[in-house]
């Protein structure tokens, strides 16, 4: 789990004065909470609207298995390779997407599509690692995922919660803190809609503190420099975990605090609940949230399966952009929809599509990205990038530009080797106003 404290953040309340965040909270709680006029949710939203003007956040919607660009945001309805998937118009004249994404189509003015992504890696584990870290896996270095990098590089408020949360995935599915250490591993949530497991004291709070004190005194007896270092790391994790489970901010994980119309806006599926939780966590001040949807490895029955998957994605993604926009959070929150590669132009004998890293698409919104545009294109059959190829390093440079992270910043591997956040590439400058 990852937990950090942010230095004093000043909040401009727009009344001619700058007050500290704690002073703001003290004043607002005294005036409103005591009177019962401001709920915890309202307080978080009010603070977040100020806080996120100064800090950036990222929501990654990870489509595990490799989503077909033909059946998502690069349809080819007039070519045999496009199969039975039709295209629909969007809110932006001239831009079409798959017929299965009407909610995303309605929000196209807020989103941009990169249709010319290309890589050479067609293995699920290696491509997943590459698209999470910007590096291919090696035996000597465990590269940190971009979520861990964001947690390290970006301020995320004086919170008791982790800076990096992964919903529906695991450490193998995209990696964790890597060379940054377990402190930057994601906090794993198998399911949204349920409070984190083992995230409440097993006894009353005073007794819980006594147990922690006893544990600390027992560990203090460990001898040797290596043991002392390990004990210190262990105690630090315990302290941070304890701070989290005893914090009132744990309410951020409780979706019951959301109004019915908002819950209905995201839909009832697990992915929709994950998107809603991602918005709540980012609004609370968490830096990076990843929501995973499995099932995109459509080697057989591609068309009915991608239609079912789209039904799980379309409404939540469209409403997430709407919700962030209405709350004033979209400008400071980069939303990325992507998977590890695309699918083959040719439909195989099992009515499926196979792995195809040579051409695929990514959707981005928020975080300074100028919506309502398409970057790059493939040829008529969707098999070759015909214009503006975008490499994985270019995409990671783009993430850094959006979130104001220095891509040339270095972390040191255990072998003493300096590792840049992004090695090579250039931001896709057209994406930004």
Secondary structure as GFF3:
##gff-version 3
##sequence-region A 1 433
A	DSSP	beta_strand	10	12	.	.	.	ID=ss1
A	DSSP	beta_strand	18	20	.	.	.	ID=ss2
A	DSSP	alpha_helix	21	28	.	.	.	ID=ss3
A	DSSP	pi_helix	29	33	.	.	.	ID=ss4
A	DSSP	alpha_helix	40	51	.	.	.	ID=ss5
A	DSSP	beta_strand	57	63	.	.	.	ID=ss6
A	DSSP	three_ten_helix	80	82	.	.	.	ID=ss7
A	DSSP	beta_strand	87	89	.	.	.	ID=ss8
A	DSSP	beta_strand	96	98	.	.	.	ID=ss9
A	DSSP	alpha_helix	102	106	.	.	.	ID=ss10
A	DSSP	three_ten_helix	108	110	.	.	.	ID=ss11
A	DSSP	beta_strand	111	117	.	.	.	ID=ss12
A	DSSP	alpha_helix	124	133	.	.	.	ID=ss13
A	DSSP	alpha_helix	146	153	.	.	.	ID=ss14
A	DSSP	beta_strand	164	167	.	.	.	ID=ss15
A	DSSP	three_ten_helix	178	180	.	.	.	ID=ss16
A	DSSP	three_ten_helix	182	184	.	.	.	ID=ss17
A	DSSP	beta_strand	187	189	.	.	.	ID=ss18
A	DSSP	alpha_helix	205	219	.	.	.	ID=ss19
A	DSSP	alpha_helix	225	245	.	.	.	ID=ss20
A	DSSP	three_ten_helix	248	253	.	.	.	ID=ss21
A	DSSP	three_ten_helix	255	257	.	.	.	ID=ss22
A	DSSP	alpha_helix	260	266	.	.	.	ID=ss23
A	DSSP	alpha_helix	270	284	.	.	.	ID=ss24
A	DSSP	beta_strand	288	293	.	.	.	ID=ss25
A	DSSP	alpha_helix	302	326	.	.	.	ID=ss26
A	DSSP	beta_strand	333	339	.	.	.	ID=ss27
A	DSSP	beta_strand	342	343	.	.	.	ID=ss28
A	DSSP	beta_strand	355	356	.	.	.	ID=ss29
A	DSSP	beta_strand	360	365	.	.	.	ID=ss30
A	DSSP	beta_strand	373	375	.	.	.	ID=ss31
A	DSSP	beta_strand	377	378	.	.	.	ID=ss32
A	DSSP	beta_strand	385	387	.	.	.	ID=ss33
A	DSSP	alpha_helix	392	403	.	.	.	ID=ss34
A	DSSP	beta_strand	410	412	.	.	.	ID=ss35
A	DSSP	beta_strand	418	420	.	.	.	ID=ss36
A	DSSP	three_ten_helix	429	431	.	.	.	ID=ss37
###
